[in-house]
Amino acid sequence: MNPPEQPDHPGPGSRSSRALACPVSLCLLLVAVTLAVYWPVVRCDFVNYDDPVYFTSNTRVLAGLTPVNVAWAFTTGHASNWHPLTWLSLMLDAQLFGRGPAGPHLMNLLFHTANTVLLFLLLRCLTAAIWRSAMVAALFALHPLHVESVAWITERKDVLSSFFGLLALIAYARYVQSQPKAEGRESRSDTAVRAFDSRRWTLDYTLALFFFACGLMSKPMLVTLPFLMLLLDWWPLERMSKFEVRKSRARPLVVEKIPFFTLSAISCVVTFFVQQKGGAITALTRLSLSQRLENTFVSYARYLDMAFWPNPLANPYPHPGNWGLSLVFFSVLLVAGLSVTAVLLARKFPFGFTGWFWFVGTLVPVIGLVQVGIQSLADRYTYLPLIGLFLVLVWSAGEACRPGRLPVPVAVFLAAIVIAACAGRTRDQLNYWQNDETLFRHALDVTKNNYLAYNNLGTWLSKNGRLDDAMDCFHQSLQINPDNPDVLYNMGNVFARRGNWDEAISNYRHALQIAPDQADILNNLGMALTTRKQFADAAACFTAALKLDPDSAETHNNFAAVLFIEHQFDEAAQHYREALRLTPDDPRISVNLGDTLVRLGKPAEAISCYQGALRLKPGDPQIQAKLQALGVPVSN
């Protein structure tokens, strides 16, 4: 198979030195620019939008890589997804860097940087076009639509799955390029090379399948990768000589990908059941088929618009329910027109066919045909799909720069302007990810009826003691989306902080009427009932909460407190021990267990608990007093 592209800018100097130095230098330059532009992300805080589920409040993740937690990662459907490698990577972050946001942000950035280099190496391997490949990689690295995937710790699944997906495509390209020639006569040397290629062919195919499986275990959006491989078979691998694909030529290409399609099918089934069980899939009666189809075409059009004019961007973009007829008509016309154009010009501009359907096809799992969540679209969904548009743009520009057309210096200047603009816009977008306030105030400025942004901003304000401002945000959210259980729960938390327990209980109960299977609401309702000395009702709430979330150390601790008050010390000790197992570095739980053990007449075990708490909280006078009461001398 001949290379589909010749090197597009050989430049001066010996061929061997440039072949060695140029790709290495470009890789280093891509790494340096990506790190320089994105470095402020390591100073960003967590956001109160899935980060608690994935990291800050996830006791499994915070406990690090242990055999029990590794087993949990492969068996849980937590967060309405099955992505064990994402959980393992976050556990490793917690083990290496602790509980702060800097470490996970740094790892997201490193994965994004690695993906940039892998994309360059993939395109260079596929096309031999060094400078065009570098330009696509630079656009991928610096386009502002990718900020969400890098700056949001929850989106580790995005950068991680792409990392494995790109490795799978590189292995697939090597597999194709190592296949022996079927036509022509072979010399002895050809036969030797063919034997060597046969071994490499097997290894590369196996690696492609392995990396694809790893990608699916990081984020199931990668299910379209086998279709993407078929697009690459058309261009640039040129495994189909004509666009009118004959069965004899197409069938082997499909057959060789059956293992990949099988993994995709398994991933789709697992993901559907996990998301349905977790309540992430919007009921079909809430959004009709026509509404979902409308949003599909409008989303494609909006993604195109955001790709070429990424301002303003936000998180999240709420689903409006219905789009205007004129917008829907324009969107259908645009998508259909571009698709037909790509097909008609496929032989003359094969990169246009591959690039356009790369963009369209890889967006299918998240385009809204099956509605997941409340968003109409999301920046993070474009992380891999945008590569297709970049291919079309850069290779079209390359065609325009052929001799006798656009002068090379002009093309270089224009490319530099585009990259600089992307870098500047990316830096601006990073500023909005500093914390919840900057992110969600910006979302409210650039979107309409964003009840989720009001709720998340109110939660941040409440945590920072600005209770009146928080309540204003919650009321605004309820005006847009009445009877939202998350907002009612957060309002209950504000009432609880003010000591207005009756209002807190009322809001918690209202929230539970709408969402009866929310463990955090049940836990907080149990705490509120405890303050009203309604211990039996509180115990029932804690029991129900633990059935839904048995790994909640806070619920175990709260339930144990009620059992302690009721003088059920054996049961209290059991829950305190479980809470301490889940969060071994919490001195409060160690003290509570120690107090319970004293009541059970086990002073030696109580002393051990108090001493463990004192190691975590040195010099604490209350812990020291408890030890002294048990006859243990304490040095100040």
CORKALIN-V789436 format. One record per pair of residues at least 24 apart in sequence whose C-alpha atoms are under 10 Angstrom apart, sorted by the first residue. I is the first residue (numbers start at 0). GAP is how many residues later the second one is. Records with the same first field share a line. If there is no record, write none. Layout:
# CORKALIN-V789436
I=GAP  GAP
This chain:
# CORKALIN-V789436
0=175  176  177  178  179  180  236  237  238
1=175  235  236
2=122  123  124  125  126  174  233  234  235
3=122  123  124  125  231  232  233  234
4=119  120  121  122  123  124  125  231  232
5=121  122  123  124
6=117  120  121  122  123  124  125
7=119  120  121  122  123  124  125  390  394
8=120  121  122  123  399
9=119  120  121
18=111
21=108  109
22=97  98  101  107  108  111
25=91  94  104  105  108  112
26=86  87  89  90  91  93  94  107  110
27=89
28=88  105  109
29=83  84  86  87  90  104  105  107  108  111  112
30=79  81  82  83  84  85  86  107  110
31=81
32=80  105  108  109  390
33=75  76  78  79  80  82  104  106  107  108  389
34=71  74  75  77  78  106
35=387  391
36=104  105  385  386  387  389  390  393
37=68  71  72  74  75  103  104  109  112  113  385  388  389  392
38=66  67  70  388  391
39=65  66  111  387  390  391  393  394
40=60  61  64  65  67  68  106  109  110  111  386  389  390  392  393
41=59  60  61  62  63  64  65  66  67  109  392
42=58  59  60  62  63  390  391  392
43=57  58  61  107  108  109  386  387  388  389  390  391  392
44=55  56  57  60  106  107  108  388  389  390  391
45=54  55  56  58  59  105  106  107  108  387  388  389  390
46=54  104  105  106  107  386  387  388  389  390  392  393  409  410  413
47=387  388  389  407  408  409  411  412
48=103  104  105  266  267  387  403  404  407
49=29  102  103  104  105
50=50  101  102  103  104
51=102
52=25  26  101
53=24  25  32  33  36  37  99  100  101  102
54=32  35  36  38  39  44  45  46  49  98  99
55=38  43  44  45
56=42  495  496  497
57=33  493  494  495  524
58=32  492  493  494  495  520  522  523  524
59=27  28  30  31  491  492  522  523
60=26  27  28  29  30  31  32  33  34  38
61=28  29  30  31  32  33  36  37  520  521
62=28  29  31  32  35  36  518  519  520  521  522
63=24  25  26  27  28  29  30  31  32  34
64=24  25  26  27  28  29  30
65=25  26  29
73=143
75=198
76=193  194  196  197  198  200  201
77=196  197  200  471
78=195  196  199  200  201
79=191  192  193  194  195  196  197  198  199  200  201
80=136  137  138  139  189  190  191  192  193  194  195  196  197  199
81=134  135  136  137  138  185  188  189  190  191  192  193
82=74  78  131  132  133  134  135  136  137  184  188
83=73  130  132  133  134  135
84=71  72  75  76  129  130  131  132  133  134
85=68  69  70  71  72  73  74  75  128  129  131  132  133
86=69  70  130  131
87=130
88=67  68  71  129
89=63  64  66  67
100=52
101=51
102=50
103=46  47  48  49  50  52
104=45  46  47  48  49  51
105=44  45  47
106=43  46  49  52  53
107=41  42  43  44  45  46  47  48  49  50  51  52
108=38  40  41  42  47  50
109=40  49
110=39  45  47  48  49  50  51  52
111=28  29  34  35  37  38  44  46  47  48  50  51  271
112=24  27  28  37  46  50
113=27  45  46  48  49  52
114=25  26  44  45  47  48  49  50  51  52
115=24  25  26  47  50
116=24  49
117=44  45  46  47  48  49  51  52
118=43  44  47  48  50  51  268
120=45  46  49
121=44  45  46  47  48  49  50  51  52
122=46  47  50  113  268
123=46
124=45  48  49  52  111  112
125=43  44  47  48  50  51  106  109  110  111
126=108  109  110
127=108
128=266  269
130=263  267
131=258  259  262  263  265  266
132=257  258  261  262
133=260
134=255  256  258  259  260  280  281  284
135=250  251  252  253  254  255  256  257  258  259
136=250  253  254
137=252  280  281  284  285
138=247  248  251  252  255  276  279  280  283  284
139=243  244  246  247  250  282
140=242  278  281  282  285
141=277  278  279  280  281  282  283  284  285
142=164  165  167  240  243  275  276  278  279  280  281  282  283
143=162  163  165  166  167  169  235  277  278  279  280  281  282  283  284  285  286
144=158  161  162  164  165  166  168  169  233  234  235  236  237  238  241  277  280  281  284
145=233  234  235  236  237  238  240  280  283
146=166  232  233  236  278  279  280  281  282  283  286
147=165  166  167  230  231  232  233  234  235  281  282  285
148=230  231  232  233  234
149=230  233  280
150=278  279  281  282  283
151=228  281
154=64  225
155=62  63
156=58  59  60  61  62  63  64
157=57  60  61  62  63  64  222  223  224  225  226
158=56  59  60  221  224  225
159=54  55  56  57  58  59
160=50  51  52  53  54  55  56  57  58  59  60  61  223
161=50  53  54  56  57  59  60  221  222
162=48  49  51  52  55
163=44  46  47  48  49  50  51  52  53  54  58
164=43  44  46  47  48  49  50  51  53  57  58  60  219
165=42  45  46  49  59  218
166=40  41  43  44  45  48
167=36  37  38  39  40  41  42  43  44  45  46  47  57  61
168=38  39  40  42  43  56  57  59  60  63
169=34  37  38  41
170=30  32  33  34  35  36  37  38  39  40
171=29  32  33  34  35  36  37  57  60
172=31  32  35  56  59  60  63  64
173=26  27  29  30  31  34
174=24  25  26  27  28  29  30  31  32  33
175=25  28  29  57  61  63
176=24  60
177=24  26
204=51  52
207=52
208=48  50  51  54
209=50
211=48  51  52
212=47  50  51  54
215=47  48  50  51  52
216=50
218=48  52
219=44  47  48  50  51  145
220=43  46  47  50  141  142  143  144  145  160  163
221=42  45  140  141  143  162
222=37  38  39  40  41  42  43  44  45  139  141  142
223=36  37  40  134  137  138  139  140  141
224=35  36  39  133  136  137
225=28  31  32  33  34  35  36  37  38
226=27  30  33  34  130  131  134  135
227=126  127  129  130  131  133  134
228=24  25  28  31  129
229=24  27  124
230=119  120  122  123  124  126  127  130
231=119  122  123  126
232=121
233=112  113  116  117  119  120
234=111  112  114  115  116  117  118  119  120
235=114  115  118
237=112
240=106
241=104  105
242=100  101  103  104  107
243=103
267=97
271=98
274=97  98
275=96
278=93  94
279=91  92  93  94
280=89  90  91  92  93
281=88  89  90  91  92
282=87  88  89
283=86  87
285=35  85
286=34  35  82  83  84
287=33
288=80  81
289=32  79
290=29  30  31  32  77  78
291=29  30  75  76  77  78  79  84
292=35  39  74  75  76  77
293=27  28  29  30  31  33  34  35  37  38  74  75
294=24  25  26  27  28  33  36  72  73  74  76  81  82
295=32  35  36  67  68  70  71  72  73  74  80  81
296=30  31  32  33  34  35  36  37  38  39  70  71
297=25  26  29  30  31  32  33  34  36  37  69  78  79
298=29  32  64  68  69  77  78  79
299=31  32  34  35  59  60  63  64  67  77
300=26  27  29  30  31  32  33  34
301=29  75
302=56  60  74  75  76  78  79  82  83
303=30  31  55  82  85
305=73  76
306=72  75  79  82  83
307=81
308=113
309=69  112  115  116  119
310=114  118  135
311=113  117  130  131  133  134  135
312=65  66  116  119  129  130  133  134
313=64  65  115  118  125  126  127  128  129  130  131  132  133  139
314=60  62  63  64  65  117  118  124  125  127  128  129  131  132  135  137  138
315=58  59  60  61  62  63  123  124  127  128  131  134  135  136  137
316=57  58  59  60  61  62  126  127  129  130  131  132  133  135  136
317=55  56  57  58  59  60  129  130  131  132  133  134  135
318=52  54  55  56  57  58  130  131
319=54  55  56  128  129  130
320=53  55
334=25
348=43  46  47  50
349=42
350=37  40  41  42  43  44  45
351=36  37  39  40  41  43  44
352=35  39
353=34  35  37  38
354=30  31  32  33  34  35  36  37  38  40
355=29  30  31  32  33  34  35  36
356=28  31  32
357=26  27  28  29  30  31  33
358=25  26  27  28  29  30  31  32  33
359=25  26  28  29
360=24  27
361=24  26
373=78
374=75  77
434=25
435=24  25
436=24
447=32
448=27  28  30  31  32
449=26  27  30  31
450=24  25  26  27  28  29  30  31  33  36
451=25  26  28  29  32  34  35
452=24
453=24  26  33
454=29  31  32  33  35  36
455=30  31  34
457=29  32  33  36
458=28  31  32  34  35
461=28  29  31  32  35
462=30  31  34
464=29  32
465=28
466=24  26  27  28  30  31
467=26
469=24
470=24
482=27  28  30  31
483=26  27  30  31
484=24  25  26  27  28  29  30  31  33  36
485=25  26  28  29  32  35
486=24
487=24  26  33
488=29  31  32  33  35  36
489=31
491=29  32  33  36
492=28  31  32  35
495=28  29  31  32
498=29  32
499=28
500=24  26  27  28  29  30  31
501=26  27  30
502=25
503=24  25
504=24  27
515=28
516=27  28  30  31  32
517=26  27  30  31
518=24  25  26  27  28  29  30  31  33  36
519=25  26  28  29  32  34  35
520=24
521=24  26  33
522=29  31  32  33  35  36
523=30  31  34
525=29  32  33  36
526=28  31  32  34  35
529=28  29  31  32  35
532=29  32
533=28
534=24  27  28  30  31
535=26  27  30
537=24
538=24
549=28
550=27  28  30  31  32
551=26  27  30  31
552=24  25  26  27  28  29  30  31  33  36
553=25  26  28  29  35
554=24
555=24  26  33
556=31  32  35  36
557=31
559=29  32  33  36
560=31  32  35
563=28  29  31  32  35
566=29  32
567=28  32
568=24  26  27  28  29  30  31
569=26  27  29  30
570=25
571=24  25
572=24  27
583=28  29  32
584=27  28  30  31  32
585=26  27  30  31
586=24  25  26  27  28  29  30  36
587=25  28  29  35
588=24
589=24  26
590=31  32  35
593=29  32  33
594=31
597=32
602=24  27  28
603=26
605=24
606=24  25
